[in-house]
Protein backbone atom coordinates (compact mmCIF):
# COMPACT_ATOMS: atom_id res chain seq x y z
CA UNK A 1 0.00 0.00 0.00
CA UNK A 2 1.28 3.47 -0.89
CA UNK A 3 1.77 6.01 1.88
CA UNK A 4 -1.03 8.11 0.31
CA UNK A 5 -3.58 5.30 0.71
CA UNK A 6 -6.07 5.46 3.52
CA UNK A 7 -8.36 2.89 5.11
CA UNK A 8 -11.49 3.99 6.94
CA UNK A 9 -12.94 0.99 8.74
CA UNK A 10 -12.11 -2.64 8.24
CA UNK A 11 -14.29 -3.31 5.18
CA UNK A 12 -14.14 0.10 3.49
CA UNK A 13 -12.50 0.45 0.07
CA UNK A 14 -8.96 1.83 -0.06
CA UNK A 15 -8.57 5.10 -1.98
CA UNK A 16 -5.66 7.36 -2.72
CA UNK A 17 -6.17 11.07 -2.03
CA UNK A 18 -7.12 11.76 -5.65
CA UNK A 19 -9.64 8.89 -5.67
CA UNK A 20 -11.21 10.15 -2.47
CA UNK A 21 -11.36 13.68 -3.91
CA UNK A 22 -13.04 12.46 -7.08
CA UNK A 23 -15.55 10.43 -5.07
CA UNK A 24 -16.37 13.49 -2.95
CA UNK A 25 -16.79 15.57 -6.11
CA UNK A 26 -19.20 12.96 -7.48
CA UNK A 27 -21.11 13.00 -4.19
CA UNK A 28 -21.32 16.80 -4.28
CA UNK A 29 -22.73 16.66 -7.82
CA UNK A 30 -25.34 14.09 -6.80
CA UNK A 31 -26.29 16.28 -3.84
CA UNK A 32 -26.66 19.37 -6.04
CA UNK A 33 -28.85 17.46 -8.48
CA UNK A 34 -31.06 16.20 -5.64
CA UNK A 35 -31.42 19.73 -4.28
CA UNK A 36 -32.58 21.00 -7.66
CA UNK A 37 -35.11 18.18 -7.97
CA UNK A 38 -36.34 18.97 -4.47
CA UNK A 39 -36.68 22.67 -5.29
CA UNK A 40 -38.62 21.84 -8.43
CA UNK A 41 -40.86 19.47 -6.47
CA UNK A 42 -41.62 22.19 -3.91
CA UNK A 43 -42.38 24.62 -6.74
CA UNK A 44 -44.81 22.12 -8.27
CA UNK A 45 -46.41 21.47 -4.87
CA UNK A 46 -46.87 25.23 -4.43
CA UNK A 47 -48.56 25.57 -7.82
CA UNK A 48 -45.70 27.56 -9.33
CA UNK A 49 -46.57 27.91 -13.01
CA UNK A 50 -42.92 28.60 -13.83
CA UNK A 51 -41.61 25.37 -12.25
CA UNK A 52 -40.10 24.31 -15.58
CA UNK A 53 -37.37 26.90 -14.99
CA UNK A 54 -35.51 24.14 -13.14
CA UNK A 55 -35.30 21.89 -16.20
CA UNK A 56 -32.17 23.44 -17.69
CA UNK A 57 -30.48 23.62 -14.28
CA UNK A 58 -31.32 19.95 -13.69
CA UNK A 59 -30.00 19.04 -17.13
CA UNK A 60 -26.69 20.82 -16.52
CA UNK A 61 -26.39 19.35 -13.00
CA UNK A 62 -27.02 15.86 -14.41
CA UNK A 63 -24.27 16.37 -16.99
CA UNK A 64 -21.91 17.49 -14.21
CA UNK A 65 -22.84 14.40 -12.19
CA UNK A 66 -22.18 12.11 -15.15
CA UNK A 67 -18.84 13.77 -15.85
CA UNK A 68 -17.79 13.46 -12.20
CA UNK A 69 -18.90 9.82 -12.08
CA UNK A 70 -16.87 8.87 -15.13
CA UNK A 71 -13.81 10.82 -13.95
CA UNK A 72 -14.00 8.83 -10.71
CA UNK A 73 -14.53 5.48 -12.47
CA UNK A 74 -11.74 6.21 -14.96
CA UNK A 75 -9.40 6.99 -12.08
CA UNK A 76 -10.28 3.71 -10.33
CA UNK A 77 -9.71 1.76 -13.53
CA UNK A 78 -6.39 3.44 -14.35
CA UNK A 79 -5.03 3.73 -10.82
CA UNK A 80 -6.60 0.70 -9.19
CA UNK A 81 -6.77 2.31 -5.77
CA UNK A 82 -10.13 0.81 -4.76
CA UNK A 83 -10.08 -2.45 -2.84
CA UNK A 84 -12.86 -4.97 -2.19
N, C-alpha and C positions, 0 to 999 in steps of 0.2 A: 504494500500500500504506500502511495506517495505521501509525503508530509502534508500536502494540501488536502488530502482526503479527510472526511469527517464521518463519524458514525453517530447517529442519534437514536439510541435504543438498540436493543439486541437484534430485532428483525427488520430494522429500517434499511432502505437502500443506501449505498455509499455514493456520495457525490463529491466531485471536486468543487472548488469555489465557483467556477464558471457554470457548472451544471446546476448548482443550487441557485445561482443568480438567474439563470434562464428559466428554471422552474418557478421561481418567485415572480418573474416577469409574466409568465403564462398565467399564473394565479391572479395577478393584478388585472390582466386583460379579461379573464373570465369574470372577475368581480365587477369590473366596469360595465361589461355587457349585461350582467344580471341587474345592476342598478338602473340601467337605461330601460330594460324590460319592465322593471318594477315601476319606474316613473311613468312609462306609457300605460301600464295597467291602472295606476291610480288616476291618470288623466281620463281613461275610458270610464272607470267607475264614477268619476265626477261629471260625466257627460260632456267633457271637453270636445268640442267639434273639430278642434285642430290637433287632435291626438296623433295624427299621422306625421306630425313634425318630427317625431322620434325615429321614423323609418330610416332616414339617411344616417342618422347618428348610430343606430343599431347596426346598419349595414357596415359602416366604417369600423365600428368596434368589433364586429364579427371578423372582419378581415384582419384586424390587428391581432385578435385572439388566434386565428389560424396561423398567421405568420409566426407568432411567439411559440405556438405549439410545435410547428415544424422546425424552428430554430433549435428548440430544446431536444426534440427527437433526433435531429441531425447530429447534434453534439453528442448525445448518448451513443449513437451508432458509430461515430468517428472516434470518440474518445474512450468509450467503454467504461465510464466511471460509475455506472449504476449496477449494483449487485442484485441478488435475489434470483 
